[in-house]
Amino acid sequence: MRRKVNLAEFQDRPITVFIGKQSGELNIPLARLDVTILAGFAHTSILVEGQPRYDAEPVSVRKDDDIVAMIARVLRDG
């Protein structure tokens, strides 16, 4: 179940999102996203093991966004 998070509460505060997959009882990390929301835009650095850091293009954060919607937009448009 997705829980709505008011992203305005995270203005100027870092958010870290881990993306992984589950294999049996193991959680295998795939990527880490470090996000900072400034002036209505999410600025995101994406880290994947064995790859250089990627700084995605900033994407707008909408008032009705939850963290999943925002991260999906970063991955799609950033």
C-alpha positions as CSV (number, residue, x, y, z in Angstrom):
1,M,0.0,0.0,0.0
2,R,1.3,3.4,-1.0
3,R,1.2,6.0,1.8
4,K,0.9,9.7,0.7
5,V,3.8,11.8,1.8
6,N,3.6,15.5,1.7
7,L,6.7,16.3,-0.3
8,A,6.6,19.9,0.8
9,E,7.8,18.7,4.2
10,F,11.0,17.6,2.5
11,Q,11.8,21.0,0.9
12,D,15.6,21.5,1.2
13,R,16.0,18.2,3.1
14,P,17.6,15.2,1.5
15,I,15.6,12.1,0.6
16,T,17.3,8.7,0.0
17,V,15.4,6.1,-2.0
18,F,16.7,2.5,-2.4
19,I,15.6,0.4,-5.3
20,G,16.2,-3.3,-5.1
21,K,14.8,-6.7,-5.9
22,Q,13.9,-9.6,-3.6
23,S,15.3,-13.0,-4.3
24,G,14.0,-15.5,-1.8
25,E,14.7,-13.9,1.6
26,L,17.5,-11.7,0.2
27,N,17.0,-8.1,-0.7
28,I,19.4,-7.2,-3.5
29,P,20.2,-3.5,-3.9
30,L,20.1,-2.2,-7.4
31,A,20.3,1.6,-7.1
32,R,20.3,4.5,-4.6
33,L,18.7,7.8,-5.4
34,D,19.6,10.9,-3.5
35,V,16.9,13.5,-3.9
36,T,16.7,17.2,-2.8
37,I,13.6,19.2,-3.5
38,L,14.4,22.9,-4.2
39,A,11.9,25.5,-5.4
40,G,9.4,22.9,-6.6
41,F,12.0,20.7,-8.5
42,A,13.5,17.4,-7.5
43,H,17.3,17.3,-8.1
44,T,18.4,13.6,-8.1
45,S,21.7,11.8,-8.1
46,I,21.5,8.1,-9.1
47,L,24.1,5.6,-7.9
48,V,24.4,2.1,-9.2
49,E,27.3,-0.2,-8.2
50,G,30.1,-0.2,-10.7
51,Q,28.8,2.8,-12.6
52,P,29.6,6.5,-12.3
53,R,27.1,8.7,-10.5
54,Y,24.4,10.1,-12.8
55,D,22.9,13.5,-12.0
56,A,19.4,13.5,-13.5
57,E,17.8,16.6,-15.0
58,P,15.6,18.3,-12.4
59,V,11.9,17.4,-12.6
60,S,8.9,19.4,-11.3
61,V,7.3,18.2,-8.1
62,R,3.5,18.5,-8.1
63,K,1.4,19.2,-5.0
64,D,-0.4,15.8,-5.4
65,D,2.8,13.8,-5.9
66,D,3.8,11.0,-3.6
67,I,7.3,9.7,-3.5
68,V,6.6,6.9,-6.0
69,A,5.1,9.3,-8.5
70,M,8.0,11.7,-8.2
71,I,10.7,9.0,-8.5
72,A,8.9,7.5,-11.6
73,R,9.0,11.0,-13.2
74,V,12.7,11.3,-12.3
75,L,13.5,7.9,-14.0
76,R,11.3,8.7,-17.0
77,D,12.1,12.3,-17.6
78,G,15.3,13.0,-15.8
